[in-house]
Amino acid sequence: MTYLEHLSDRFDFGKFNGRTLGEVLTFSPSYLTWVVYNVSGSVCKITDTAIEEIKTVFPNLNISEEFERQRLIQLQWKEEVDEDRYDNSYSEDDFEPTYDRYNGSYAQDEMEYSDDDIDTIFDGDPLAYWNID
C-alpha cells in the first residue's frame, strides 16, 4: 500500500510507481486527483500531513472541497476495512456449547448434541433426531 505522508514518499502502484509525491505533483498534478477519485483506500492513503506539505510547496495547486471530502471518505473506508479484516477479538473457540434448552431430550442427554447443534442440525426440534436414517 502507498502511504503518502510527505512529499518524499513514493507511489508503489500505477504509472508513477517509484516516483515521489513531489515529483508527480511537479509534472502531473492532476494524477493526485485521479488517485483520490479512482483508487481505493486499501491501495493508497494520503494523510493530512501530506496535504499540508502540498499546500505549502505547491500553493497554486487547487485542493477543492470535493477533493478533500473524497480523500477523507477514502481514509475512513481504509480504517474500517483494516478493523474488520484484522479483528481477532473473538473466535469460534471462545463460545462454549450450552446444554440447557434441550436438557432431558435423547439427542442431548444420550447423544450429547449441544443446544446449538440441535438448533442447526434438527432445526430446534430434538425429536427430529429419530428421523435420521
C-alpha positions as CSV (number, residue, x, y, z in Angstrom):
1,M,0.0,0.0,0.0
2,T,1.2,3.5,-0.7
3,Y,1.2,5.6,2.4
4,L,1.7,9.2,1.4
5,E,2.5,11.4,4.4
6,H,5.3,13.5,2.9
7,L,6.3,14.8,-0.5
8,S,9.2,12.5,-0.4
9,D,7.1,9.3,-0.1
10,R,6.9,7.1,-3.2
11,F,4.0,5.6,-5.1
12,D,4.1,1.8,-5.2
13,F,1.5,1.4,-7.9
14,G,0.3,2.8,-11.2
15,K,2.1,4.7,-14.0
16,F,4.1,6.7,-11.4
17,N,5.3,3.6,-9.5
18,G,8.6,4.6,-7.8
19,R,8.1,8.3,-8.1
20,T,7.7,10.6,-5.1
21,L,4.6,12.6,-4.4
22,G,6.5,15.8,-5.0
23,E,7.8,14.6,-8.4
24,V,4.3,13.6,-9.5
25,L,2.9,16.9,-8.5
26,T,5.6,18.7,-10.4
27,F,4.9,17.2,-13.8
28,S,1.3,15.7,-13.4
29,P,-0.6,17.3,-10.6
30,S,-3.9,16.0,-11.9
31,Y,-2.8,12.5,-11.1
32,L,-3.4,13.1,-7.4
33,T,-7.0,14.0,-8.1
34,W,-7.3,10.8,-10.3
35,V,-5.9,8.8,-7.4
36,V,-8.3,10.2,-4.8
37,Y,-11.3,9.5,-7.1
38,N,-10.3,6.2,-8.6
39,V,-8.0,4.3,-6.2
40,S,-9.3,2.5,-3.1
41,G,-8.2,3.4,0.4
42,S,-6.6,-0.1,0.6
43,V,-4.2,0.8,-2.1
44,C,-3.3,4.5,-1.3
45,K,-3.7,6.7,1.7
46,I,-3.0,10.4,1.6
47,T,-2.6,11.9,5.0
48,D,-3.4,15.3,6.4
49,T,0.3,15.9,6.8
50,A,0.8,15.4,3.1
51,I,-2.0,17.8,2.2
52,E,-0.4,20.5,4.4
53,E,3.0,20.0,2.7
54,I,1.3,20.2,-0.7
55,K,-0.4,23.4,0.2
56,T,3.0,24.9,1.4
57,V,5.2,23.7,-1.5
58,F,2.5,23.9,-4.3
59,P,0.4,26.9,-3.2
60,N,-1.2,27.2,-6.7
61,L,-2.5,23.7,-6.7
62,N,-6.2,23.8,-6.1
63,I,-7.4,21.4,-3.5
64,S,-11.2,21.6,-3.8
65,E,-13.7,20.8,-1.1
66,E,-14.9,17.9,-3.1
67,F,-11.4,16.6,-3.4
68,E,-10.9,16.9,0.3
69,R,-14.3,15.2,1.0
70,Q,-13.4,12.3,-1.2
71,R,-10.0,11.9,0.3
72,L,-11.5,11.8,3.8
73,I,-14.0,9.2,2.7
74,Q,-11.1,7.2,1.3
75,L,-9.3,7.4,4.6
76,Q,-12.3,6.4,6.7
77,W,-13.0,3.4,4.4
78,K,-9.5,2.3,4.8
79,E,-9.6,2.3,8.6
80,E,-12.9,0.4,8.6
81,V,-11.5,-2.3,6.3
82,D,-8.4,-2.7,8.5
83,E,-10.5,-3.0,11.7
84,D,-12.8,-5.6,10.1
85,R,-10.0,-7.6,8.4
86,Y,-7.8,-7.9,11.5
87,D,-10.3,-8.0,14.3
88,N,-9.2,-11.1,16.2
89,S,-11.0,-10.3,19.4
90,Y,-13.1,-13.5,19.2
91,S,-13.1,-16.8,17.6
92,E,-15.3,-19.9,17.4
93,D,-13.3,-21.4,20.3
94,D,-14.5,-18.6,22.6
95,F,-18.1,-19.9,22.5
96,E,-18.7,-22.7,24.9
97,P,-21.6,-25.0,23.8
98,T,-24.6,-24.9,26.0
99,Y,-26.8,-27.8,27.1
100,D,-29.7,-26.1,28.8
101,R,-32.6,-25.6,26.4
102,Y,-32.9,-29.3,25.3
103,N,-31.9,-30.9,28.6
104,G,-33.8,-34.1,29.1
105,S,-34.0,-35.0,25.4
106,Y,-32.4,-38.1,24.0
107,A,-30.5,-36.1,21.4
108,Q,-28.8,-34.1,24.1
109,D,-28.6,-36.4,27.1
110,E,-27.6,-39.6,25.3
111,M,-26.1,-38.4,22.0
112,E,-24.5,-35.3,23.6
113,Y,-25.7,-32.8,21.0
114,S,-25.4,-29.2,22.2
115,D,-28.2,-26.7,22.0
116,D,-26.6,-25.1,19.0
117,D,-26.2,-28.5,17.3
118,I,-29.8,-29.2,17.8
119,D,-30.8,-25.8,16.5
120,T,-28.6,-26.2,13.4
121,I,-28.9,-29.9,12.6
122,F,-32.5,-30.6,13.7
123,D,-34.0,-27.1,13.3
124,G,-34.5,-26.8,17.0
125,D,-36.5,-30.0,17.3
126,P,-34.6,-32.6,19.4
127,L,-37.3,-35.2,18.4
128,A,-36.1,-34.9,14.8
129,Y,-33.1,-37.0,15.9
130,W,-35.2,-40.1,15.5
131,N,-35.8,-39.3,11.8
132,I,-32.1,-39.7,10.8
133,D,-31.6,-42.8,8.7
